[in-house]
Amino acid sequence: MSQKSRLFLFLRVLGLSSLAWMLASCGPSPLAPPEQAGTLVVATRTSPGTYYINPAGAPAGFEYDLVTRFAEENGWKVRFEVVPNLDELFRRVDEGSVHLAAAGLSATQARDLRFALGPAYAEVKEQVICRSGKDAPEKIKDLVGKRIEVVAGSSHIDALWWVKLRHPSLKWSEIEAAGEEDLLERVQSGLSDCTVADSTVYSIARHFYPDIEVALDLGKPRQIVWVMPKQTQQSFMEKLDRFFAAVKKSGELKQLQERYFGHIERLAEADVRGVLERRTSLLSKYKRPFYQAEIASGLDWRFLAALAYQESQWNPNATSPTGVRGMMMLTGETADRLGVKNRLDPLESVLAGARYVVMLKESLPDRIAEPDRTWLALAAYNIGPAHLEDARRLAQTLGKNPDAWKDVKDILPLLAQPAYQEQLRFGYARGGEARTLVENVRIYYDILVKYEPAYKTRLALN
């Protein structure tokens, strides 16, 4: 490749070949600052790790919670504008029709020239994701000739241009997509060979698409930031600096990261395949008991099905060497307390399991908020409320928060260690198993929410 050609590619990497952003001043008048308007307007995109509507019909997501917290800190209302793709998101930032964009965006040289960037609050790797198998690339040069798709407007295009400097034959297609998840699904289905995605996005998506894998990392890890119009006032940027410094110091940022990403490394590929395969071949036979349990308990039927899969793989006749039995693997003592006559009856088992989860949640102190309340109750489902209380007391003794799953899950394995036995009122327990149960149920629930409709959308049992 000639020196002139390399210079052209280098300029393309920086994003300077496109002048569209310089024309933003011709667009509509920028918004009044939130200090004047009283409302923070935010552009985002739908993604499991960014912004979505949860099973209760309410907005949720890591970016949603973080932005909402920032707005509350400053006494502002907040309005989210969900855009279909990154080009539209950046267009709105350019024209000043939003105050910021929060969508898991990487800090790049090109974006730093074009926008004002907030403080870094997370770090991700850019990864080449391909279908598993013998043809998966092992080195950068192996990408040449592959059908590679990448989200139009994403930072991943810059990363690929850097690769192209060394491998001029490399080609890819830029796809107008809402996010990387759409292209990961295309890799799973064989419509493309590879794509590029952030490590956090892949970690979530691999639970839905078991035939994809990380082939290569591209470059160094990148910082995740909020993106603002270049003309954003300095006073607003100072508010951002103070906010992120505060949530990092208080541990609130880590708490949010745990809420949305803390469970994504727990599940083995075999479990993903199992729940996906049995969802169509086995779960369909037992939906009625789960629907009825939702009516009786108020718990999402998919959450109960996730717990049942972890306990028995939806086998109503499951029995363990310790004597727990049935779809929800109830002990004889728990079954007697809940009035269960036949633990092997799917309806009785699921109804009783749902009631037991509700009882465990209600037994926890009122100050414990969701979702920590549910995760702690699930841990008690496995080891019993007494051992959970031991773990919570030990957490407090060790300077941790006994009401936060993020902290308690690190303490649970200590219940089996001799060094801590004298501090436990109820003695030894296999707390590590309780931790695994909770983290796996969280993953199974994510999978079922993606593929199974909520019960409330059905007019009748069928």
C-alpha positions as CSV (number, residue, x, y, z in Angstrom):
1,M,0.0,0.0,0.0
2,S,1.4,3.5,-1.0
3,Q,2.1,6.1,1.6
4,K,-0.7,8.3,0.2
5,S,-3.2,5.4,0.6
6,R,-2.1,4.8,4.1
7,L,-2.6,8.5,4.9
8,F,-6.1,8.4,3.5
9,L,-6.9,5.4,5.6
10,F,-5.5,7.0,8.7
11,L,-7.7,10.1,8.2
12,R,-10.7,7.8,7.7
13,V,-9.9,6.1,11.0
14,L,-10.1,9.5,12.7
15,G,-13.5,10.1,11.1
16,L,-12.4,13.3,9.4
17,S,-13.5,12.1,5.9
18,S,-17.1,12.9,6.8
19,L,-18.1,16.5,7.2
20,A,-21.7,15.9,7.9
21,W,-21.3,16.8,11.6
22,M,-20.0,20.3,10.6
23,L,-23.4,21.1,9.1
24,A,-25.3,20.5,12.3
25,S,-25.5,24.3,12.9
26,C,-28.0,24.4,10.0
27,G,-30.5,22.3,12.0
28,P,-33.0,23.3,14.6
29,S,-32.2,25.6,17.5
30,P,-30.5,23.8,20.4
31,L,-32.5,23.0,23.5
32,A,-32.4,25.3,26.5
33,P,-30.0,23.9,29.2
34,P,-31.8,21.7,31.7
35,E,-31.0,24.2,34.4
36,Q,-33.5,26.5,32.6
37,A,-35.9,24.0,31.1
38,G,-36.1,21.8,34.2
39,T,-36.0,18.7,32.0
40,L,-33.0,16.6,30.9
41,V,-33.5,15.2,27.3
42,V,-31.5,12.1,26.6
43,A,-31.0,10.1,23.4
44,T,-30.6,6.3,23.9
45,R,-31.2,3.0,22.1
46,T,-32.8,-0.2,23.2
47,S,-30.4,-2.8,24.5
48,P,-30.4,-5.3,27.4
49,G,-27.5,-3.3,28.9
50,T,-28.7,0.2,28.1
51,Y,-32.5,0.9,28.1
52,Y,-35.5,-1.5,27.8
53,I,-39.0,-2.0,29.0
54,N,-39.0,-4.6,31.8
55,P,-41.6,-7.4,32.4
56,A,-43.6,-5.0,34.6
57,G,-43.9,-2.6,31.6
58,A,-41.6,0.0,33.2
59,P,-38.4,1.5,31.7
60,A,-35.2,0.0,33.0
61,G,-31.5,-0.6,32.1
62,F,-28.1,0.5,33.4
63,E,-28.1,3.8,31.4
64,Y,-31.7,4.5,32.3
65,D,-31.0,4.1,36.1
66,L,-27.7,6.1,35.9
67,V,-29.2,9.0,33.9
68,T,-32.3,9.1,36.1
69,R,-30.1,9.3,39.2
70,F,-28.2,12.2,37.6
71,A,-31.4,14.1,36.9
72,E,-32.7,13.5,40.4
73,E,-29.5,14.8,41.9
74,N,-30.0,18.1,40.1
75,G,-33.8,18.4,40.6
76,W,-34.6,17.8,36.9
77,K,-37.2,15.7,35.2
78,V,-35.8,13.4,32.5
79,R,-37.2,12.5,29.0
80,F,-35.7,9.6,27.1
81,E,-35.8,9.6,23.3
82,V,-35.2,6.1,21.9
83,V,-33.6,6.3,18.5
84,P,-33.4,3.5,15.8
85,N,-29.7,3.6,15.2
86,L,-26.4,5.3,16.0
87,D,-26.5,7.7,13.1
88,E,-29.8,9.2,14.3
89,L,-28.5,9.3,17.9
90,F,-25.4,11.3,16.9
91,R,-27.4,13.5,14.6
92,R,-29.6,14.6,17.5
93,V,-26.5,15.3,19.6
94,D,-25.0,17.4,16.7
95,E,-28.1,19.5,16.3
96,G,-28.5,20.0,20.0
97,S,-32.0,18.6,20.1
98,V,-30.9,16.4,23.1
99,H,-28.7,17.3,26.1
100,L,-26.8,14.1,26.0
101,A,-26.6,10.6,24.6
102,A,-26.3,7.6,26.9
103,A,-26.1,4.3,25.1
104,G,-23.0,2.5,26.0
105,L,-20.8,4.7,23.8
106,S,-17.1,4.4,23.5
107,A,-14.7,7.4,23.7
108,T,-12.8,7.6,20.5
109,Q,-10.6,10.3,19.0
110,A,-13.1,11.1,16.3
111,R,-15.9,11.6,18.9
112,D,-13.7,13.7,21.1
113,L,-13.2,16.1,18.1
114,R,-16.9,16.1,17.3
115,F,-18.6,16.2,20.7
116,A,-18.1,16.9,24.4
117,L,-17.4,13.7,26.3
118,G,-18.3,13.1,29.9
119,P,-16.2,11.2,32.5
120,A,-15.5,7.5,31.9
121,Y,-17.8,5.2,34.0
122,A,-17.1,1.8,32.5
123,E,-14.6,0.0,30.3
124,V,-15.2,-2.6,27.5
125,K,-13.2,-4.6,25.0
126,E,-14.1,-4.5,21.3
127,Q,-14.3,-8.1,20.2
128,V,-14.7,-9.9,16.9
129,I,-17.6,-12.4,17.4
130,C,-18.0,-15.3,15.0
131,R,-19.8,-18.6,14.7
132,S,-18.2,-21.4,16.7
133,G,-16.4,-24.1,14.7
134,K,-13.2,-25.0,12.9
135,D,-13.5,-22.1,10.5
136,A,-13.5,-19.5,13.2
137,P,-10.6,-17.0,12.8
138,E,-7.7,-17.3,15.1
139,K,-5.6,-14.4,13.9
140,I,-6.4,-10.9,12.5
141,K,-5.3,-12.0,9.0
142,D,-7.9,-14.8,9.1
143,L,-10.7,-12.1,9.0
144,V,-9.8,-11.4,5.3
145,G,-12.5,-13.1,3.2
146,K,-15.0,-13.4,6.0
147,R,-18.5,-11.9,5.7
148,I,-18.2,-9.3,8.4
149,E,-21.0,-7.0,9.4
150,V,-20.7,-4.0,11.8
151,V,-23.3,-1.5,13.1
152,A,-23.2,1.7,11.0
153,G,-21.9,4.7,12.9
154,S,-20.3,2.6,15.7
155,S,-16.8,2.9,17.0
156,H,-16.1,-0.6,15.7
157,I,-15.7,0.8,12.2
158,D,-12.8,2.9,13.4
159,A,-11.2,-0.3,14.9
160,L,-11.6,-2.1,11.6
161,W,-10.0,0.7,9.6
162,W,-7.0,0.4,11.9
163,V,-6.9,-3.3,11.0
164,K,-7.2,-2.5,7.3
165,L,-4.0,-0.4,7.5
166,R,-2.2,-3.7,8.0
167,H,-4.5,-5.9,5.9
168,P,-5.8,-3.9,2.9
169,S,-7.9,-6.7,1.6
170,L,-10.1,-6.7,4.7
171,K,-13.8,-5.8,3.9
172,W,-17.0,-5.4,5.9
173,S,-20.5,-4.2,5.5
174,E,-21.9,-1.4,7.6
175,I,-25.5,-2.2,8.6
176,E,-28.2,0.2,9.8
177,A,-29.2,-1.6,13.0
178,A,-30.6,-0.6,16.4
179,G,-27.6,-2.3,18.1
180,E,-25.0,-5.0,18.1
181,E,-27.5,-7.6,19.3
182,D,-29.2,-7.6,15.9
183,L,-25.9,-8.5,14.2
184,L,-25.0,-11.1,16.8
185,E,-28.3,-12.8,16.0
186,R,-27.4,-12.8,12.3
187,V,-24.1,-14.5,13.1
188,Q,-25.9,-17.1,15.2
189,S,-28.3,-17.8,12.3
190,G,-25.4,-18.0,9.7
191,L,-26.4,-14.9,7.7
192,S,-22.9,-13.5,8.4
193,D,-19.6,-14.9,9.5
194,C,-18.6,-12.3,12.1
195,T,-19.4,-9.0,13.7
196,V,-17.7,-6.7,16.2
197,A,-19.4,-6.0,19.6
198,D,-18.5,-4.7,23.0
199,S,-17.6,-7.3,25.6
200,T,-20.6,-6.4,27.8
201,V,-23.0,-6.8,24.9
202,Y,-21.5,-10.2,23.9
203,S,-21.6,-11.4,27.5
204,I,-25.3,-10.9,27.6
205,A,-26.1,-12.1,24.1
206,R,-24.2,-15.4,24.4
207,H,-26.9,-16.6,26.7
208,F,-29.4,-16.3,23.8
209,Y,-27.0,-17.4,21.0
210,P,-24.9,-20.4,22.1
211,D,-23.3,-20.9,18.6
212,I,-21.2,-17.6,18.8
213,E,-17.9,-17.1,20.4
214,V,-15.2,-14.5,20.8
215,A,-12.6,-15.0,18.1
216,L,-10.3,-12.0,18.7
217,D,-10.0,-8.8,20.7
218,L,-9.5,-5.6,18.7
219,G,-7.0,-3.2,20.3
220,K,-7.0,-1.9,23.8
221,P,-10.1,-1.6,26.1
222,R,-12.2,1.5,25.6
223,Q,-13.8,3.9,28.0
224,I,-17.6,4.3,28.0
225,V,-18.9,7.8,28.3
226,W,-21.9,10.1,27.8
227,V,-21.8,12.2,24.7
228,M,-22.9,15.9,24.7
229,P,-23.1,18.6,22.0
230,K,-19.7,20.4,21.6
231,Q,-21.3,23.7,22.8
232,T,-22.4,22.2,26.1
233,Q,-21.9,24.7,28.9
234,Q,-19.0,24.2,31.3
235,S,-21.4,24.3,34.3
236,F,-23.2,21.2,33.0
237,M,-19.9,19.4,32.5
238,E,-18.9,20.2,36.1
239,K,-22.2,18.8,37.3
240,L,-21.3,15.6,35.4
241,D,-17.8,15.4,37.0
242,R,-19.2,15.8,40.5
243,F,-22.0,13.3,39.9
244,F,-19.7,10.5,38.6
245,A,-17.1,11.2,41.3
246,A,-19.9,10.8,44.0
247,V,-21.4,7.6,42.6
248,K,-18.0,6.0,42.3
249,K,-17.0,7.0,45.8
250,S,-20.3,5.9,47.4
251,G,-20.3,2.5,45.6
252,E,-23.6,3.3,43.8
253,L,-22.0,2.8,40.4
254,K,-20.8,-0.6,41.3
255,Q,-24.2,-1.5,42.7
256,L,-25.8,-0.6,39.3
257,Q,-23.2,-2.6,37.4
258,E,-24.0,-5.6,39.6
259,R,-27.7,-5.2,39.1
260,Y,-27.4,-5.4,35.3
261,F,-24.2,-7.2,34.6
262,G,-23.2,-9.1,37.8
263,H,-24.6,-12.4,36.7
264,I,-23.6,-12.6,33.1
265,E,-20.4,-14.6,33.6
266,R,-22.0,-17.5,35.5
267,L,-23.7,-19.7,32.9
268,A,-21.9,-22.4,31.0
269,E,-22.7,-23.0,27.4
270,A,-24.3,-26.4,28.1
271,D,-26.9,-24.6,30.4
272,V,-27.7,-22.2,27.6
273,R,-28.3,-24.9,25.1
274,G,-30.3,-26.9,27.7
275,V,-32.7,-24.1,28.5
276,L,-33.1,-23.1,24.9
277,E,-33.8,-26.7,23.8
278,R,-36.1,-27.6,26.7
279,R,-38.0,-24.4,26.3
280,T,-39.7,-25.7,23.2
281,S,-39.7,-29.4,23.9
282,L,-40.6,-29.5,27.6
283,L,-41.6,-26.1,29.1
284,S,-44.6,-25.9,26.8
285,K,-46.1,-28.9,28.7
286,Y,-46.0,-27.2,32.0
287,K,-46.9,-23.6,31.3
288,R,-50.3,-23.9,32.9
289,P,-49.0,-24.5,36.4
290,F,-46.6,-21.5,36.1
291,Y,-49.5,-19.3,34.8
292,Q,-51.6,-20.3,37.8
293,A,-48.7,-19.7,40.2
294,E,-48.3,-16.2,38.8
295,I,-52.0,-15.5,39.5
296,A,-51.7,-16.8,43.0
297,S,-48.4,-15.2,43.9
298,G,-47.9,-12.2,41.7
299,L,-44.5,-13.5,40.6
300,D,-43.7,-13.5,36.9
301,W,-44.3,-17.0,35.6
302,R,-41.0,-16.8,33.7
303,F,-39.2,-16.1,36.9
304,L,-40.8,-19.2,38.5
305,A,-39.9,-21.2,35.4
306,A,-36.3,-20.0,35.6
307,L,-36.1,-21.2,39.2
308,A,-37.7,-24.5,38.3
309,Y,-35.2,-25.1,35.5
310,Q,-32.3,-24.5,37.9
311,E,-33.8,-26.9,40.4
312,S,-35.0,-29.7,38.2
313,Q,-34.6,-28.8,34.5
314,W,-38.4,-28.9,34.5
315,N,-38.5,-32.6,35.5
316,P,-41.6,-33.1,37.8
317,N,-40.2,-36.4,39.0
318,A,-36.7,-35.1,40.0
319,T,-35.3,-36.4,43.3
320,S,-32.0,-35.6,44.9
321,P,-29.9,-37.9,47.2
322,T,-30.8,-35.5,50.1
323,G,-34.5,-36.1,49.6
324,V,-35.7,-32.9,48.0
325,R,-38.2,-33.7,45.2
326,G,-40.4,-32.4,42.4
327,M,-40.3,-29.6,39.9
328,M,-39.3,-27.0,42.5
329,M,-37.2,-29.5,44.6
330,L,-39.0,-29.0,47.9
331,T,-37.8,-30.6,51.1
332,G,-40.3,-32.7,53.0
333,E,-40.4,-30.2,55.8
334,T,-41.1,-27.2,53.5
335,A,-43.7,-29.2,51.6
336,D,-45.5,-30.1,54.9
337,R,-45.4,-26.5,56.0
338,L,-47.0,-25.4,52.7
339,G,-49.6,-28.2,52.7
340,V,-48.3,-30.1,49.7
341,K,-49.7,-33.6,49.5
342,N,-47.7,-34.8,46.5
343,R,-44.4,-33.1,45.7
344,L,-44.3,-34.9,42.3
345,D,-47.4,-33.1,41.1
346,P,-46.3,-30.2,38.9
347,L,-49.1,-27.9,39.9
348,E,-48.7,-28.5,43.6
349,S,-45.0,-28.2,43.4
350,V,-44.9,-24.9,41.4
351,L,-47.7,-23.3,43.5
352,A,-45.8,-24.2,46.7
353,G,-42.5,-23.0,45.4
354,A,-44.1,-19.7,44.4
355,R,-45.6,-19.3,47.9
356,Y,-42.3,-20.1,49.5
357,V,-40.5,-17.5,47.5
358,V,-43.1,-14.9,48.6
359,M,-42.7,-16.0,52.2
360,L,-39.0,-15.6,52.1
361,K,-39.2,-12.2,50.5
362,E,-41.7,-11.0,53.1
363,S,-39.4,-12.3,55.9
364,L,-36.6,-9.9,54.9
365,P,-36.4,-6.4,56.4
366,D,-38.6,-3.8,54.8
367,R,-35.7,-1.6,54.0
368,I,-34.3,-4.1,51.4
369,A,-35.3,-2.9,47.9
370,E,-35.7,-4.8,44.7
371,P,-34.1,-6.5,43.0
372,D,-31.8,-7.3,45.9
373,R,-34.8,-8.5,47.9
374,T,-35.6,-11.2,45.3
375,W,-32.0,-12.4,44.9
376,L,-31.6,-12.7,48.7
377,A,-34.9,-14.6,48.9
378,L,-33.6,-17.0,46.3
379,A,-30.4,-17.6,48.3
380,A,-32.6,-18.4,51.3
381,Y,-34.6,-20.8,49.0
382,N,-31.4,-22.8,48.6
383,I,-29.8,-22.7,52.0
384,G,-32.7,-21.6,54.3
385,P,-33.4,-18.2,55.9
386,A,-31.3,-19.0,59.0
387,H,-28.1,-19.5,57.0
388,L,-28.9,-16.4,54.9
389,E,-29.1,-14.4,58.1
390,D,-25.7,-15.8,59.1
391,A,-24.3,-14.6,55.8
392,R,-25.9,-11.2,56.2
393,R,-24.5,-10.8,59.8
394,L,-21.1,-11.9,58.6
395,A,-21.3,-9.4,55.8
396,Q,-21.9,-6.6,58.3
397,T,-19.1,-7.8,60.5
398,L,-16.7,-7.7,57.5
399,G,-17.8,-4.1,56.6
400,K,-20.1,-5.1,53.7
401,N,-23.7,-4.2,53.1
402,P,-26.0,-7.0,54.4
403,D,-28.9,-5.7,52.3
404,A,-27.1,-5.7,49.0
405,W,-26.8,-8.9,46.9
406,K,-23.6,-7.5,45.4
407,D,-21.9,-7.9,48.9
408,V,-23.8,-10.9,50.3
409,K,-23.0,-13.1,47.3
410,D,-19.3,-12.6,48.0
411,I,-19.9,-13.7,51.7
412,L,-22.0,-16.8,51.0
413,P,-19.0,-19.1,50.1
414,L,-17.4,-18.2,53.5
415,L,-20.2,-20.2,55.3
416,A,-18.4,-23.4,54.3
417,Q,-14.9,-22.2,55.5
418,P,-13.6,-23.4,58.9
419,A,-12.1,-20.0,59.6
420,Y,-15.6,-18.5,59.9
421,Q,-17.5,-21.2,61.7
422,E,-17.2,-19.6,65.2
423,Q,-19.0,-16.5,63.8
424,L,-22.0,-18.4,62.5
425,R,-25.0,-18.9,64.7
426,F,-26.4,-21.7,62.5
427,G,-23.1,-23.4,61.5
428,Y,-21.8,-24.8,58.2
429,A,-23.7,-24.2,54.9
430,R,-22.8,-24.6,51.3
431,G,-23.3,-21.0,50.6
432,G,-21.4,-21.2,47.2
433,E,-24.3,-23.3,45.9
434,A,-26.8,-20.6,46.9
435,R,-24.8,-18.0,45.1
436,T,-24.7,-20.1,41.9
437,L,-28.4,-20.8,42.1
438,V,-29.2,-17.1,42.2
439,E,-26.9,-16.1,39.4
440,N,-28.1,-18.9,37.1
441,V,-31.8,-18.1,37.8
442,R,-31.1,-14.5,36.8
443,I,-29.6,-15.8,33.5
444,Y,-32.5,-18.2,32.8
445,Y,-35.0,-15.5,33.6
446,D,-33.3,-13.2,31.0
447,I,-33.6,-16.0,28.4
448,L,-37.2,-16.7,29.1
449,V,-38.2,-13.0,29.1
450,K,-36.6,-12.7,25.6
451,Y,-38.4,-15.7,24.1
452,E,-41.6,-16.1,26.1
453,P,-44.5,-13.6,26.3
454,A,-45.7,-12.3,29.6
455,Y,-48.8,-14.1,30.9
456,K,-50.7,-10.9,31.1
457,T,-50.8,-10.7,27.3
458,R,-52.8,-13.9,27.2
459,L,-56.6,-13.7,27.5
460,A,-57.0,-17.3,28.8
461,L,-55.1,-20.4,29.8
462,N,-54.3,-22.5,26.8
